[in-house]
Amino acid sequence: MENKKITQENICNELISYVKNNITDNSISIESETPFNQIGLDSSSIIEIVLFIERKFSVVIPEGDLIPENLKSINALAKCTYKHL
């Protein structure tokens, strides 16, 4: 992703891929708006996703933005991430 402009859609796609490959079973269907609690993600899994975001996109998500509204789905998290790029 280095030479490409990062978009919210790019972030969503990276997060979907990460969650499918590292957190959930591959048989679980995940879309950008799928609520994390619907696919069984707990707070530890969400922290793991946030750490992935911070490494992958060289961004720090401030503690004040780690609120339920921003942590409810991939799209919500991608939107939060994008505003800090």
PDB file of N, CA, C and O in Angstrom, chain B, residues numbered from 101:
ATOM      1  N   MET B 101       0.819  -1.190   0.000  1.00  0.00           N
ATOM      2  CA  MET B 101       0.000   0.000   0.000  1.00  0.00           C
ATOM      3  C   MET B 101       0.866   1.257   0.000  1.00  0.00           C
ATOM      4  O   MET B 101       0.334   2.367   0.016  1.00  0.00           O
ATOM      5  N   GLU B 102       2.186   1.103  -0.018  1.00  0.00           N
ATOM      6  CA  GLU B 102       3.061   2.252   0.146  1.00  0.00           C
ATOM      7  C   GLU B 102       2.876   3.325  -0.926  1.00  0.00           C
ATOM      8  O   GLU B 102       2.787   4.508  -0.596  1.00  0.00           O
ATOM      9  N   ASN B 103       2.819   2.942  -2.185  1.00  0.00           N
ATOM     10  CA  ASN B 103       2.781   3.931  -3.258  1.00  0.00           C
ATOM     11  C   ASN B 103       1.370   4.290  -3.709  1.00  0.00           C
ATOM     12  O   ASN B 103       1.201   4.989  -4.708  1.00  0.00           O
ATOM     13  N   LYS B 104       0.388   3.834  -3.007  1.00  0.00           N
ATOM     14  CA  LYS B 104      -0.991   4.127  -3.370  1.00  0.00           C
ATOM     15  C   LYS B 104      -1.606   5.039  -2.323  1.00  0.00           C
ATOM     16  O   LYS B 104      -1.256   4.982  -1.145  1.00  0.00           O
ATOM     17  N   LYS B 105      -2.509   5.862  -2.762  1.00  0.00           N
ATOM     18  CA  LYS B 105      -3.234   6.705  -1.811  1.00  0.00           C
ATOM     19  C   LYS B 105      -4.154   5.796  -0.993  1.00  0.00           C
ATOM     20  O   LYS B 105      -4.909   4.997  -1.547  1.00  0.00           O
ATOM     21  N   ILE B 106      -4.078   5.927   0.304  1.00  0.00           N
ATOM     22  CA  ILE B 106      -4.906   5.103   1.181  1.00  0.00           C
ATOM     23  C   ILE B 106      -6.301   5.712   1.252  1.00  0.00           C
ATOM     24  O   ILE B 106      -6.466   6.903   1.515  1.00  0.00           O
ATOM     25  N   THR B 107      -7.294   4.870   1.012  1.00  0.00           N
ATOM     26  CA  THR B 107      -8.686   5.307   1.103  1.00  0.00           C
ATOM     27  C   THR B 107      -9.366   4.519   2.227  1.00  0.00           C
ATOM     28  O   THR B 107      -8.836   3.527   2.728  1.00  0.00           O
ATOM     29  N   GLN B 108     -10.530   4.983   2.596  1.00  0.00           N
ATOM     30  CA  GLN B 108     -11.301   4.256   3.612  1.00  0.00           C
ATOM     31  C   GLN B 108     -11.631   2.852   3.098  1.00  0.00           C
ATOM     32  O   GLN B 108     -11.650   1.895   3.871  1.00  0.00           O
ATOM     33  N   GLU B 109     -11.889   2.733   1.805  1.00  0.00           N
ATOM     34  CA  GLU B 109     -12.180   1.420   1.220  1.00  0.00           C
ATOM     35  C   GLU B 109     -10.964   0.498   1.314  1.00  0.00           C
ATOM     36  O   GLU B 109     -11.113  -0.690   1.602  1.00  0.00           O
ATOM     37  N   ASN B 110      -9.752   1.037   1.071  1.00  0.00           N
ATOM     38  CA  ASN B 110      -8.532   0.231   1.219  1.00  0.00           C
ATOM     39  C   ASN B 110      -8.414  -0.292   2.646  1.00  0.00           C
ATOM     40  O   ASN B 110      -8.085  -1.457   2.868  1.00  0.00           O
ATOM     41  N   ILE B 111      -8.685   0.585   3.605  1.00  0.00           N
ATOM     42  CA  ILE B 111      -8.597   0.196   5.011  1.00  0.00           C
ATOM     43  C   ILE B 111      -9.606  -0.915   5.309  1.00  0.00           C
ATOM     44  O   ILE B 111      -9.267  -1.901   5.963  1.00  0.00           O
ATOM     45  N   CYS B 112     -10.841  -0.759   4.833  1.00  0.00           N
ATOM     46  CA  CYS B 112     -11.870  -1.795   5.025  1.00  0.00           C
ATOM     47  C   CYS B 112     -11.408  -3.133   4.466  1.00  0.00           C
ATOM     48  O   CYS B 112     -11.522  -4.162   5.132  1.00  0.00           O
ATOM     49  N   ASN B 113     -10.891  -3.120   3.251  1.00  0.00           N
ATOM     50  CA  ASN B 113     -10.449  -4.366   2.609  1.00  0.00           C
ATOM     51  C   ASN B 113      -9.314  -5.025   3.383  1.00  0.00           C
ATOM     52  O   ASN B 113      -9.298  -6.245   3.546  1.00  0.00           O
ATOM     53  N   GLU B 114      -8.364  -4.221   3.862  1.00  0.00           N
ATOM     54  CA  GLU B 114      -7.257  -4.764   4.660  1.00  0.00           C
ATOM     55  C   GLU B 114      -7.775  -5.369   5.964  1.00  0.00           C
ATOM     56  O   GLU B 114      -7.320  -6.431   6.390  1.00  0.00           O
ATOM     57  N   LEU B 115      -8.726  -4.686   6.589  1.00  0.00           N
ATOM     58  CA  LEU B 115      -9.269  -5.177   7.861  1.00  0.00           C
ATOM     59  C   LEU B 115     -10.080  -6.452   7.676  1.00  0.00           C
ATOM     60  O   LEU B 115      -9.979  -7.373   8.486  1.00  0.00           O
ATOM     61  N   ILE B 116     -10.876  -6.513   6.628  1.00  0.00           N
ATOM     62  CA  ILE B 116     -11.639  -7.740   6.346  1.00  0.00           C
ATOM     63  C   ILE B 116     -10.678  -8.906   6.157  1.00  0.00           C
ATOM     64  O   ILE B 116     -10.877  -9.983   6.718  1.00  0.00           O
ATOM     65  N   SER B 117      -9.644  -8.685   5.370  1.00  0.00           N
ATOM     66  CA  SER B 117      -8.659  -9.735   5.121  1.00  0.00           C
ATOM     67  C   SER B 117      -7.965 -10.155   6.422  1.00  0.00           C
ATOM     68  O   SER B 117      -7.801 -11.347   6.683  1.00  0.00           O
ATOM     69  N   TYR B 118      -7.563  -9.187   7.227  1.00  0.00           N
ATOM     70  CA  TYR B 118      -6.892  -9.501   8.490  1.00  0.00           C
ATOM     71  C   TYR B 118      -7.792 -10.305   9.427  1.00  0.00           C
ATOM     72  O   TYR B 118      -7.372 -11.312   9.999  1.00  0.00           O
ATOM     73  N   VAL B 119      -9.033  -9.846   9.574  1.00  0.00           N
ATOM     74  CA  VAL B 119      -9.964 -10.537  10.478  1.00  0.00           C
ATOM     75  C   VAL B 119     -10.226 -11.956   9.986  1.00  0.00           C
ATOM     76  O   VAL B 119     -10.225 -12.894  10.782  1.00  0.00           O
ATOM     77  N   LYS B 120     -10.451 -12.124   8.683  1.00  0.00           N
ATOM     78  CA  LYS B 120     -10.708 -13.464   8.133  1.00  0.00           C
ATOM     79  C   LYS B 120      -9.513 -14.387   8.316  1.00  0.00           C
ATOM     80  O   LYS B 120      -9.683 -15.565   8.630  1.00  0.00           O
ATOM     81  N   ASN B 121      -8.312 -13.868   8.124  1.00  0.00           N
ATOM     82  CA  ASN B 121      -7.116 -14.705   8.158  1.00  0.00           C
ATOM     83  C   ASN B 121      -6.528 -14.919   9.544  1.00  0.00           C
ATOM     84  O   ASN B 121      -5.796 -15.885   9.759  1.00  0.00           O
ATOM     85  N   ASN B 122      -6.835 -14.034  10.491  1.00  0.00           N
ATOM     86  CA  ASN B 122      -6.158 -14.096  11.782  1.00  0.00           C
ATOM     87  C   ASN B 122      -7.059 -14.211  13.003  1.00  0.00           C
ATOM     88  O   ASN B 122      -6.597 -14.580  14.082  1.00  0.00           O
ATOM     89  N   ILE B 123      -8.341 -13.899  12.843  1.00  0.00           N
ATOM     90  CA  ILE B 123      -9.186 -13.853  14.041  1.00  0.00           C
ATOM     91  C   ILE B 123     -10.370 -14.810  13.966  1.00  0.00           C
ATOM     92  O   ILE B 123     -10.621 -15.560  14.909  1.00  0.00           O
ATOM     93  N   THR B 124     -11.089 -14.791  12.867  1.00  0.00           N
ATOM     94  CA  THR B 124     -12.277 -15.650  12.762  1.00  0.00           C
ATOM     95  C   THR B 124     -11.985 -16.873  11.905  1.00  0.00           C
ATOM     96  O   THR B 124     -10.933 -16.983  11.275  1.00  0.00           O
ATOM     97  N   ASP B 125     -12.925 -17.766  11.902  1.00  0.00           N
ATOM     98  CA  ASP B 125     -12.877 -18.927  11.020  1.00  0.00           C
ATOM     99  C   ASP B 125     -13.177 -18.449   9.601  1.00  0.00           C
ATOM    100  O   ASP B 125     -14.046 -17.600   9.404  1.00  0.00           O
ATOM    101  N   ASN B 126     -12.470 -18.985   8.623  1.00  0.00           N
ATOM    102  CA  ASN B 126     -12.667 -18.565   7.232  1.00  0.00           C
ATOM    103  C   ASN B 126     -14.086 -18.780   6.723  1.00  0.00           C
ATOM    104  O   ASN B 126     -14.488 -18.165   5.735  1.00  0.00           O
ATOM    105  N   SER B 127     -14.837 -19.632   7.377  1.00  0.00           N
ATOM    106  CA  SER B 127     -16.198 -19.912   6.910  1.00  0.00           C
ATOM    107  C   SER B 127     -17.186 -18.809   7.311  1.00  0.00           C
ATOM    108  O   SER B 127     -18.314 -18.774   6.820  1.00  0.00           O
ATOM    109  N   ILE B 128     -16.758 -17.912   8.202  1.00  0.00           N
ATOM    110  CA  ILE B 128     -17.647 -16.829   8.649  1.00  0.00           C
ATOM    111  C   ILE B 128     -17.642 -15.713   7.617  1.00  0.00           C
ATOM    112  O   ILE B 128     -16.584 -15.244   7.197  1.00  0.00           O
ATOM    113  N   SER B 129     -18.826 -15.297   7.217  1.00  0.00           N
ATOM    114  CA  SER B 129     -18.975 -14.215   6.242  1.00  0.00           C
ATOM    115  C   SER B 129     -18.832 -12.873   6.954  1.00  0.00           C
ATOM    116  O   SER B 129     -19.513 -12.600   7.943  1.00  0.00           O
ATOM    117  N   ILE B 130     -17.932 -12.043   6.432  1.00  0.00           N
ATOM    118  CA  ILE B 130     -17.693 -10.731   7.031  1.00  0.00           C
ATOM    119  C   ILE B 130     -17.788  -9.667   5.951  1.00  0.00           C
ATOM    120  O   ILE B 130     -17.127  -9.745   4.915  1.00  0.00           O
ATOM    121  N   GLU B 131     -18.612  -8.684   6.210  1.00  0.00           N
ATOM    122  CA  GLU B 131     -18.727  -7.503   5.350  1.00  0.00           C
ATOM    123  C   GLU B 131     -18.274  -6.307   6.178  1.00  0.00           C
ATOM    124  O   GLU B 131     -18.094  -6.427   7.390  1.00  0.00           O
ATOM    125  N   SER B 132     -18.090  -5.165   5.544  1.00  0.00           N
ATOM    126  CA  SER B 132     -17.604  -3.997   6.283  1.00  0.00           C
ATOM    127  C   SER B 132     -18.572  -3.524   7.357  1.00  0.00           C
ATOM    128  O   SER B 132     -18.152  -2.924   8.347  1.00  0.00           O
ATOM    129  N   GLU B 133     -19.866  -3.786   7.175  1.00  0.00           N
ATOM    130  CA  GLU B 133     -20.868  -3.345   8.155  1.00  0.00           C
ATOM    131  C   GLU B 133     -21.286  -4.441   9.142  1.00  0.00           C
ATOM    132  O   GLU B 133     -22.137  -4.202   9.999  1.00  0.00           O
ATOM    133  N   THR B 134     -20.705  -5.623   9.034  1.00  0.00           N
ATOM    134  CA  THR B 134     -21.048  -6.709   9.961  1.00  0.00           C
ATOM    135  C   THR B 134     -20.637  -6.304  11.379  1.00  0.00           C
ATOM    136  O   THR B 134     -19.466  -6.011  11.621  1.00  0.00           O
ATOM    137  N   PRO B 135     -21.586  -6.285  12.315  1.00  0.00           N
ATOM    138  CA  PRO B 135     -21.227  -5.940  13.699  1.00  0.00           C
ATOM    139  C   PRO B 135     -20.243  -6.962  14.276  1.00  0.00           C
ATOM    140  O   PRO B 135     -20.417  -8.170  14.115  1.00  0.00           O
ATOM    141  N   PHE B 136     -19.215  -6.456  14.947  1.00  0.00           N
ATOM    142  CA  PHE B 136     -18.219  -7.354  15.532  1.00  0.00           C
ATOM    143  C   PHE B 136     -18.857  -8.358  16.484  1.00  0.00           C
ATOM    144  O   PHE B 136     -18.452  -9.520  16.509  1.00  0.00           O
ATOM    145  N   ASN B 137     -19.847  -7.933  17.268  1.00  0.00           N
ATOM    146  CA  ASN B 137     -20.456  -8.858  18.218  1.00  0.00           C
ATOM    147  C   ASN B 137     -21.243  -9.964  17.519  1.00  0.00           C
ATOM    148  O   ASN B 137     -21.473 -11.023  18.103  1.00  0.00           O
ATOM    149  N   GLN B 138     -21.655  -9.730  16.286  1.00  0.00           N
ATOM    150  CA  GLN B 138     -22.386 -10.749  15.511  1.00  0.00           C
ATOM    151  C   GLN B 138     -21.470 -11.882  15.057  1.00  0.00           C
ATOM    152  O   GLN B 138     -21.927 -13.005  14.844  1.00  0.00           O
ATOM    153  N   ILE B 139     -20.185 -11.590  14.908  1.00  0.00           N
ATOM    154  CA  ILE B 139     -19.244 -12.628  14.477  1.00  0.00           C
ATOM    155  C   ILE B 139     -18.386 -13.127  15.635  1.00  0.00           C
ATOM    156  O   ILE B 139     -17.387 -13.816  15.432  1.00  0.00           O
ATOM    157  N   GLY B 140     -18.792 -12.769  16.850  1.00  0.00           N
ATOM    158  CA  GLY B 140     -18.145 -13.320  18.039  1.00  0.00           C
ATOM    159  C   GLY B 140     -16.841 -12.680  18.455  1.00  0.00           C
ATOM    160  O   GLY B 140     -16.070 -13.291  19.194  1.00  0.00           O
ATOM    161  N   LEU B 141     -16.569 -11.464  18.004  1.00  0.00           N
ATOM    162  CA  LEU B 141     -15.336 -10.815  18.422  1.00  0.00           C
ATOM    163  C   LEU B 141     -15.501 -10.214  19.804  1.00  0.00           C
ATOM    164  O   LEU B 141     -16.494  -9.546  20.090  1.00  0.00           O
ATOM    165  N   ASP B 142     -14.512 -10.458  20.661  1.00  0.00           N
ATOM    166  CA  ASP B 142     -14.531  -9.887  22.003  1.00  0.00           C
ATOM    167  C   ASP B 142     -13.561  -8.716  22.068  1.00  0.00           C
ATOM    168  O   ASP B 142     -12.940  -8.368  21.064  1.00  0.00           O
ATOM    169  N   SER B 143     -13.429  -8.111  23.232  1.00  0.00           N
ATOM    170  CA  SER B 143     -12.581  -6.921  23.369  1.00  0.00           C
ATOM    171  C   SER B 143     -11.118  -7.228  23.049  1.00  0.00           C
ATOM    172  O   SER B 143     -10.422  -6.374  22.499  1.00  0.00           O
ATOM    173  N   SER B 144     -10.643  -8.409  23.379  1.00  0.00           N
ATOM    174  CA  SER B 144      -9.257  -8.774  23.060  1.00  0.00           C
ATOM    175  C   SER B 144      -9.028  -8.813  21.556  1.00  0.00           C
ATOM    176  O   SER B 144      -7.985  -8.374  21.070  1.00  0.00           O
ATOM    177  N   SER B 145      -9.996  -9.335  20.824  1.00  0.00           N
ATOM    178  CA  SER B 145      -9.888  -9.388  19.360  1.00  0.00           C
ATOM    179  C   SER B 145      -9.901  -7.988  18.767  1.00  0.00           C
ATOM    180  O   SER B 145      -9.176  -7.704  17.814  1.00  0.00           O
ATOM    181  N   ILE B 146     -10.722  -7.121  19.329  1.00  0.00           N
ATOM    182  CA  ILE B 146     -10.796  -5.750  18.816  1.00  0.00           C
ATOM    183  C   ILE B 146      -9.489  -5.013  19.096  1.00  0.00           C
ATOM    184  O   ILE B 146      -9.026  -4.245  18.253  1.00  0.00           O
ATOM    185  N   ILE B 147      -8.894  -5.233  20.254  1.00  0.00           N
ATOM    186  CA  ILE B 147      -7.593  -4.621  20.547  1.00  0.00           C
ATOM    187  C   ILE B 147      -6.550  -5.129  19.555  1.00  0.00           C
ATOM    188  O   ILE B 147      -5.716  -4.357  19.082  1.00  0.00           O
ATOM    189  N   GLU B 148      -6.592  -6.402  19.242  1.00  0.00           N
ATOM    190  CA  GLU B 148      -5.672  -6.981  18.255  1.00  0.00           C
ATOM    191  C   GLU B 148      -5.839  -6.286  16.898  1.00  0.00           C
ATOM    192  O   GLU B 148      -4.848  -6.005  16.224  1.00  0.00           O
ATOM    193  N   ILE B 149      -7.073  -6.008  16.497  1.00  0.00           N
ATOM    194  CA  ILE B 149      -7.335  -5.320  15.234  1.00  0.00           C
ATOM    195  C   ILE B 149      -6.789  -3.888  15.286  1.00  0.00           C
ATOM    196  O   ILE B 149      -6.188  -3.416  14.321  1.00  0.00           O
ATOM    197  N   VAL B 150      -6.997  -3.207  16.401  1.00  0.00           N
ATOM    198  CA  VAL B 150      -6.488  -1.835  16.545  1.00  0.00           C
ATOM    199  C   VAL B 150      -4.959  -1.826  16.446  1.00  0.00           C
ATOM    200  O   VAL B 150      -4.391  -0.955  15.788  1.00  0.00           O
ATOM    201  N   LEU B 151      -4.302  -2.767  17.079  1.00  0.00           N
ATOM    202  CA  LEU B 151      -2.840  -2.858  16.996  1.00  0.00           C
ATOM    203  C   LEU B 151      -2.391  -3.126  15.563  1.00  0.00           C
ATOM    204  O   LEU B 151      -1.392  -2.566  15.112  1.00  0.00           O
ATOM    205  N   PHE B 152      -3.121  -3.979  14.844  1.00  0.00           N
ATOM    206  CA  PHE B 152      -2.825  -4.225  13.430  1.00  0.00           C
ATOM    207  C   PHE B 152      -2.921  -2.922  12.638  1.00  0.00           C
ATOM    208  O   PHE B 152      -2.041  -2.609  11.837  1.00  0.00           O
ATOM    209  N   ILE B 153      -3.989  -2.170  12.865  1.00  0.00           N
ATOM    210  CA  ILE B 153      -4.178  -0.889  12.171  1.00  0.00           C
ATOM    211  C   ILE B 153      -3.002   0.044  12.427  1.00  0.00           C
ATOM    212  O   ILE B 153      -2.467   0.650  11.499  1.00  0.00           O
ATOM    213  N   GLU B 154      -2.608   0.155  13.676  1.00  0.00           N
ATOM    214  CA  GLU B 154      -1.524   1.064  14.030  1.00  0.00           C
ATOM    215  C   GLU B 154      -0.215   0.673  13.359  1.00  0.00           C
ATOM    216  O   GLU B 154       0.550   1.541  12.940  1.00  0.00           O
ATOM    217  N   ARG B 155       0.051  -0.630  13.253  1.00  0.00           N
ATOM    218  CA  ARG B 155       1.268  -1.095  12.572  1.00  0.00           C
ATOM    219  C   ARG B 155       1.154  -0.928  11.060  1.00  0.00           C
ATOM    220  O   ARG B 155       2.065  -0.406  10.417  1.00  0.00           O
ATOM    221  N   LYS B 156       0.051  -1.366  10.503  1.00  0.00           N
ATOM    222  CA  LYS B 156      -0.127  -1.392   9.050  1.00  0.00           C
ATOM    223  C   LYS B 156      -0.150   0.003   8.438  1.00  0.00           C
ATOM    224  O   LYS B 156       0.448   0.237   7.388  1.00  0.00           O
ATOM    225  N   PHE B 157      -0.840   0.925   9.096  1.00  0.00           N
ATOM    226  CA  PHE B 157      -1.045   2.255   8.518  1.00  0.00           C
ATOM    227  C   PHE B 157      -0.230   3.344   9.210  1.00  0.00           C
ATOM    228  O   PHE B 157      -0.414   4.528   8.928  1.00  0.00           O
ATOM    229  N   SER B 158       0.665   2.955  10.110  1.00  0.00           N
ATOM    230  CA  SER B 158       1.517   3.918  10.833  1.00  0.00           C
ATOM    231  C   SER B 158       0.706   5.072  11.404  1.00  0.00           C
ATOM    232  O   SER B 158       1.021   6.244  11.198  1.00  0.00           O
ATOM    233  N   VAL B 159      -0.330   4.711  12.114  1.00  0.00           N
ATOM    234  CA  VAL B 159      -1.231   5.693  12.698  1.00  0.00           C
ATOM    235  C   VAL B 159      -1.479   5.311  14.156  1.00  0.00           C
ATOM    236  O   VAL B 159      -1.449   4.132  14.510  1.00  0.00           O
ATOM    237  N   VAL B 160      -1.721   6.309  14.988  1.00  0.00           N
ATOM    238  CA  VAL B 160      -2.093   6.055  16.370  1.00  0.00           C
ATOM    239  C   VAL B 160      -3.533   6.505  16.537  1.00  0.00           C
ATOM    240  O   VAL B 160      -3.878   7.651  16.249  1.00  0.00           O
ATOM    241  N   ILE B 161      -4.358   5.599  17.001  1.00  0.00           N
ATOM    242  CA  ILE B 161      -5.749   5.954  17.285  1.00  0.00           C
ATOM    243  C   ILE B 161      -5.797   6.400  18.743  1.00  0.00           C
ATOM    244  O   ILE B 161      -5.552   5.603  19.649  1.00  0.00           O
ATOM    245  N   PRO B 162      -6.114   7.673  18.968  1.00  0.00           N
ATOM    246  CA  PRO B 162      -6.131   8.186  20.339  1.00  0.00           C
ATOM    247  C   PRO B 162      -7.119   7.434  21.224  1.00  0.00           C
ATOM    248  O   PRO B 162      -8.166   6.975  20.768  1.00  0.00           O
ATOM    249  N   GLU B 163      -6.767   7.321  22.478  1.00  0.00           N
ATOM    250  CA  GLU B 163      -7.604   6.599  23.435  1.00  0.00           C
ATOM    251  C   GLU B 163      -9.040   7.140  23.450  1.00  0.00           C
ATOM    252  O   GLU B 163      -9.990   6.377  23.628  1.00  0.00           O
ATOM    253  N   GLY B 164      -9.194   8.446  23.265  1.00  0.00           N
ATOM    254  CA  GLY B 164     -10.514   9.062  23.253  1.00  0.00           C
ATOM    255  C   GLY B 164     -11.396   8.602  22.105  1.00  0.00           C
ATOM    256  O   GLY B 164     -12.617   8.752  22.159  1.00  0.00           O
ATOM    257  N   ASP B 165     -10.781   8.037  21.056  1.00  0.00           N
ATOM    258  CA  ASP B 165     -11.548   7.526  19.915  1.00  0.00           C
ATOM    259  C   ASP B 165     -11.841   6.035  20.021  1.00  0.00           C
ATOM    260  O   ASP B 165     -12.536   5.479  19.170  1.00  0.00           O
ATOM    261  N   LEU B 166     -11.323   5.389  21.045  1.00  0.00           N
ATOM    262  CA  LEU B 166     -11.580   3.961  21.235  1.00  0.00           C
ATOM    263  C   LEU B 166     -12.884   3.793  22.019  1.00  0.00           C
ATOM    264  O   LEU B 166     -12.899   3.318  23.154  1.00  0.00           O
ATOM    265  N   ILE B 167     -13.963   4.198  21.375  1.00  0.00           N
ATOM    266  CA  ILE B 167     -15.289   4.164  21.976  1.00  0.00           C
ATOM    267  C   ILE B 167     -16.156   3.165  21.216  1.00  0.00           C
ATOM    268  O   ILE B 167     -15.865   2.861  20.060  1.00  0.00           O
ATOM    269  N   PRO B 168     -17.210   2.651  21.836  1.00  0.00           N
ATOM    270  CA  PRO B 168     -18.047   1.636  21.182  1.00  0.00           C
ATOM    271  C   PRO B 168     -18.511   2.014  19.775  1.00  0.00           C
ATOM    272  O   PRO B 168     -18.555   1.157  18.892  1.00  0.00           O
ATOM    273  N   GLU B 169     -18.849   3.257  19.561  1.00  0.00           N
ATOM    274  CA  GLU B 169     -19.320   3.689  18.234  1.00  0.00           C
ATOM    275  C   GLU B 169     -18.270   3.449  17.150  1.00  0.00           C
ATOM    276  O   GLU B 169     -18.619   3.100  16.023  1.00  0.00           O
ATOM    277  N   ASN B 170     -16.985   3.632  17.479  1.00  0.00           N
ATOM    278  CA  ASN B 170     -15.906   3.441  16.512  1.00  0.00           C
ATOM    279  C   ASN B 170     -15.412   1.999  16.442  1.00  0.00           C
ATOM    280  O   ASN B 170     -14.628   1.653  15.559  1.00  0.00           O
ATOM    281  N   LEU B 171     -15.862   1.167  17.362  1.00  0.00           N
ATOM    282  CA  LEU B 171     -15.370  -0.211  17.444  1.00  0.00           C
ATOM    283  C   LEU B 171     -16.461  -1.236  17.176  1.00  0.00           C
ATOM    284  O   LEU B 171     -16.332  -2.393  17.575  1.00  0.00           O
ATOM    285  N   LYS B 172     -17.527  -0.831  16.509  1.00  0.00           N
ATOM    286  CA  LYS B 172     -18.660  -1.738  16.324  1.00  0.00           C
ATOM    287  C   LYS B 172     -18.584  -2.573  15.050  1.00  0.00           C
ATOM    288  O   LYS B 172     -19.213  -3.627  14.961  1.00  0.00           O
ATOM    289  N   SER B 173     -17.810  -2.104  14.054  1.00  0.00           N
ATOM    290  CA  SER B 173     -17.702  -2.839  12.790  1.00  0.00           C
ATOM    291  C   SER B 173     -16.415  -2.435  12.076  1.00  0.00           C
ATOM    292  O   SER B 173     -15.747  -1.479  12.470  1.00  0.00           O
ATOM    293  N   ILE B 174     -16.085  -3.161  11.041  1.00  0.00           N
ATOM    294  CA  ILE B 174     -14.907  -2.822  10.251  1.00  0.00           C
ATOM    295  C   ILE B 174     -15.055  -1.432   9.643  1.00  0.00           C
ATOM    296  O   ILE B 174     -14.106  -0.648   9.653  1.00  0.00           O
ATOM    297  N   ASN B 175     -16.225  -1.124   9.121  1.00  0.00           N
ATOM    298  CA  ASN B 175     -16.421   0.180   8.507  1.00  0.00           C
ATOM    299  C   ASN B 175     -16.254   1.312   9.521  1.00  0.00           C
ATOM    300  O   ASN B 175     -15.625   2.325   9.216  1.00  0.00           O
ATOM    301  N   ALA B 176     -16.806   1.152  10.712  1.00  0.00           N
ATOM    302  CA  ALA B 176     -16.672   2.181  11.745  1.00  0.00           C
ATOM    303  C   ALA B 176     -15.207   2.374  12.129  1.00  0.00           C
ATOM    304  O   ALA B 176     -14.752   3.503  12.311  1.00  0.00           O
ATOM    305  N   LEU B 177     -14.480   1.281  12.251  1.00  0.00           N
ATOM    306  CA  LEU B 177     -13.063   1.353  12.600  1.00  0.00           C
ATOM    307  C   LEU B 177     -12.241   1.942  11.455  1.00  0.00           C
ATOM    308  O   LEU B 177     -11.304   2.703  11.697  1.00  0.00           O
ATOM    309  N   ALA B 178     -12.580   1.603  10.221  1.00  0.00           N
ATOM    310  CA  ALA B 178     -11.871   2.159   9.064  1.00  0.00           C
ATOM    311  C   ALA B 178     -12.097   3.660   8.969  1.00  0.00           C
ATOM    312  O   ALA B 178     -11.171   4.412   8.662  1.00  0.00           O
ATOM    313  N   LYS B 179     -13.316   4.096   9.228  1.00  0.00           N
ATOM    314  CA  LYS B 179     -13.649   5.522   9.205  1.00  0.00           C
ATOM    315  C   LYS B 179     -12.837   6.273  10.262  1.00  0.00           C
ATOM    316  O   LYS B 179     -12.288   7.340   9.989  1.00  0.00           O
ATOM    317  N   CYS B 180     -12.767   5.714  11.454  1.00  0.00           N
ATOM    318  CA  CYS B 180     -11.987   6.308  12.538  1.00  0.00           C
ATOM    319  C   CYS B 180     -10.499   6.357  12.167  1.00  0.00           C
ATOM    320  O   CYS B 180      -9.831   7.366  12.393  1.00  0.00           O
ATOM    321  N   THR B 181      -9.993   5.273  11.601  1.00  0.00           N
ATOM    322  CA  THR B 181      -8.592   5.208  11.194  1.00  0.00           C
ATOM    323  C   THR B 181      -8.292   6.254  10.131  1.00  0.00           C
ATOM    324  O   THR B 181      -7.300   6.977  10.225  1.00  0.00           O
ATOM    325  N   TYR B 182      -9.144   6.333   9.129  1.00  0.00           N
ATOM    326  CA  TYR B 182      -8.934   7.239   8.003  1.00  0.00           C
ATOM    327  C   TYR B 182      -8.788   8.687   8.459  1.00  0.00           C
ATOM    328  O   TYR B 182      -7.969   9.427   7.913  1.00  0.00           O
ATOM    329  N   LYS B 183      -9.567   9.095   9.444  1.00  0.00           N
ATOM    330  CA  LYS B 183      -9.510  10.491   9.880  1.00  0.00           C
ATOM    331  C   LYS B 183      -8.208  10.812  10.610  1.00  0.00           C
ATOM    332  O   LYS B 183      -7.885  11.983  10.814  1.00  0.00           O
ATOM    333  N   HIS B 184      -7.457   9.779  11.004  1.00  0.00           N
ATOM    334  CA  HIS B 184      -6.174  10.012  11.703  1.00  0.00           C
ATOM    335  C   HIS B 184      -4.958   9.826  10.796  1.00  0.00           C
ATOM    336  O   HIS B 184      -3.824   9.937  11.262  1.00  0.00           O
ATOM    337  N   LEU B 185      -5.170   9.551   9.534  1.00  0.00           N
ATOM    338  CA  LEU B 185      -4.036   9.391   8.613  1.00  0.00           C
ATOM    339  C   LEU B 185      -3.394  10.725   8.312  1.00  0.00           C
ATOM    340  O   LEU B 185      -2.424  10.787   7.556  1.00  0.00           O
TER     341      LEU B 185
END
